[in-house]
Amino acid sequence: MSTGTAVVTEQGVLNSLLTALAPGSSPPKQPDWLKALRDRALERVGVLTLPSTHDEAWRFTPLAAFARQAFHPLRTPSRLQPDDIAHLTLPEATTRLVFVDGLYAPQLSSTCPETGLVLGTLDAMLATQAASVQAHLGRHAVMQDALFAALNTAFLQDAAVLIVPRDTALAAPVHLLFISTQPEVASHPRLLLVAGAGSTATVIEDYVALHEGAYFTNAVTEMTVGANAALEHVRLQRESKQGFHMASCAVSLGASSRYHSVSVALGGQTSRLDLRVVQTAEGAKCTLDGLALISGEQLADTHSFIDHAKPHGVSRQLHKCIVGGAAHAVFNGQVMVRPGAQQTDSAQSSRNLLLSSRAVVDTQPQLEIFADDVKCTHGATVGQLDSEEVFYLQSRGLSETVARNLLTYAFGADIINHIPVASLRQQLEQTVLEQTTGQP
């Protein structure tokens, strides 16, 4: 492809995404500070260009297939009924917010939360929790040099907003369900979660499709975890195999807080997650578990950045990829220990399993350390199944195919087992079992 063709194609996909936007196009009910935030984001979109393999952060993730698409805002809303999504609901999660093609669906949601939790759409929360929303919305996600995050913010008309007051422990998980029902539609889901000091919560962020066409989900999540608070965050991406999924997640950790993330990527023709965790006070701990299970010609990219900015921080990261067919997985995990962040304890591991000779994994664990009293390790492995383990199972009466399927399933289930919601864990275990059987 010539350079001129590439520029025309890029402008085409961006123009199709921006058809509904213009300076000053914010909804009239939005406050001035939010309109200004959207206008700043739109300005950045006008300056930034579509990332290419010439950009270091995207050098393993070509967007040529994405650039050839034409997406449009939702024109005719789908009218799903509760029975249409019954298979996607979780019995443990009595509180659920559902967005369909980017629009809030009250008929599918369950908004009678347990005592203490404050949640709702952006408009509703601006009416009752304006100070908390203004203090955090758009404050954590980086959009200066991030086209997709800026694009999401430029489209910011609605969002899921959750506020867990201080010293409140939620007994049940909260399910945030984002559903795509139409091809060629671009949606820009937004999630803001504020966990007050001493609070405890489990949140499931779930992206699904009810069709097999090409579409675009462009998600941004911002989370702040207060002092001594504990947050369990499950992020599930099970889009259509023809869909495009770009996501940013920014997490801010207070003093002695605890954050555990389990991120699972199953769908998407091209998917990317940029996960940024910043330790803003002493003693914070984060644990990041991730699994990408892809095949065919899928591409799944995970970029993470753990920023130890204060002393006594602890981080653990385990990311696994199971790659079959001619699929391509990318993992770039950066751990930064800033000056003065003494007695930081960080360990990062990238483990990758190739199921075919055509599968590709690019993995780059990175450490940047500017303090001298720390304990930091990282490592990466890429390979196929251990022939001795396969032989051992065969010696116990299993066929070679069954032995390989069992070992592949166990490799992925190690991450799934870290999910704290039993019904979701069982669903995903079945999905992993099905997808690891008969990989080409």
C-alpha positions, 0 to 999 in steps of 0.5 A, a space after each residue: 500500500 502506498 503512503 498516499 493510500 494509507 493516509 486516505 484510508 486513515 482519514 476515511 475511518 476517522 471521518 466515519 467515526 467523527 461524523 456525529 461530532 463537531 466543536 460545541 456539540 455537547 448535550 445541552 444538559 452537561 455542565 460547562 466543565 464536562 463540555 470543556 473536557 469533551 472539547 479538549 478531547 476533540 481537539 486532541 483527536 484533530 491533532 493525533 493520527 491513527 497509530 501505526 507499526 512505526 509507533 513503538 507502542 504499536 509496532 506489533 499491532 497493525 491497524 490496517 484492517 481497522 483502517 479499511 472499515 467505515 463505522 457510524 454512530 448508532 442510528 436505530 436502537 435495538 429493542 432487546 428484552 430480558 429473555 434475549 440476554 438471560 444467558 449473559 446474566 450472573 445469578 450472584 450479581 443482583 445489581 446490573 447496568 446494561 448498555 446496548 450499542 452504547 445506550 443505557 438500557 433500563 429495561 435490561 438493568 437491575 438498579 436496586 443495589 444493596 445498601 450503600 452502593 450509589 450507581 447510575 448513568 452519568 446524567 443521573 449521577 451529575 444530578 446527585 453526585 456532581 462533586 465526586 464525578 467532577 473530581 474523577 471523570 477524565 482525571 485518570 485516563 491519559 488522552 494527550 497522546 492516546 487517540 482512542 481515549 481522546 475519541 472516547 472522551 470526545 463522545 462522552 455523553 453517558 457513562 456507568 458511574 459507581 460510587 462505593 462510600 467509605 467503609 462500605 462492603 458490598 456483599 454481591 458483585 456488580 455487573 456492567 454489561 456492554 452489548 453490541 447488536 449491530 454491525 458497522 456501529 461504533 460505540 464508546 462505553 465509559 465507566 467511572 468507579 470511585 471506591 471510598 476509603 475502607 470499602 470493599 467491592 467486586 465489579 465485572 466489566 463485560 463486553 459481548 456481541 449478539 452478532 458476528 459482524 464487524 463493529 467498533 467498541 472503544 472503551 475507557 474505564 477510570 477507577 480510584 481505590 481509596 485508602 485501605 479499600 479493596 477492589 476486585 475487578 473482572 474484565 471480560 472481552 468476548 466480542 465478535 470474531 470480526 469486531 474491533 475492541 480498543 480499551 483503556 483502563 486507568 486505576 489510581 491506588 490510595 494508601 494501603 489499598 488493594 486492587 486485583 484485576 482479572 482480564 480475559 480476552 477471547 473475541 475481536 478481530 483486533 483487540 487492545 487493552 492499555 492498563 495503567 495502575 498508579 500507586 499514589 500513596 504508600 503501601 498499595 498492592 495490585 495483582 494483575 492476572 490476564 489471559 488471551 485465548 485466540 485463534 484463526 487470524 485474531 490479534 490480541 494486544 495487552 499493554 500494562 504499566 504499573 507505576 510505583 510512585 511511593 514506597 512499600 508498594 507491592 505488585 504481582 502480574 501474571 499474563 498468559 496467552 494461548 495462541 492457535 491458528 495464525 493468530 498473534 498475541 502481544 504483551 508489553 508489561 512495564 513496571 516503573 519504580 520511581 525515585 524514593 519508592 523504596 522497598 518496592 516488591 514487584 514480580 511480573 511473569 509472561 507465559 505463552 503457549 503456541 498451539 500451531 507453527 503459524 501462531 505468533 507471540 511478541 512479549 516484552 516485560 520491562 523494568 525501570 528502577 530508579 530506587 536502590 532498596 527494591 525487590 523486582 523480578 520479571 520473566 517471559 516464556 514462549 513455547 509449545 506443550 511439554 512433550 514429557 507431560 503429554 507422554 505422561 498423560 498418554 501413559 495413563 491411557 489418554 490419547 495424544 489429542 485428549 492429553 494436549 487438550 487437557 494440558 492446554 485447558 489447565 494452562 488457561 484455567 489457572 487464570 480463570 480460577 482467580 475470578 471470585 464469581 463462581 458462575 462466571 468462573 464456570 462459564 469461562 472454564 467451559 469456554 476455555 475447554 471448548 476453545 482449546 479442543 481441536 485447535 488447528 
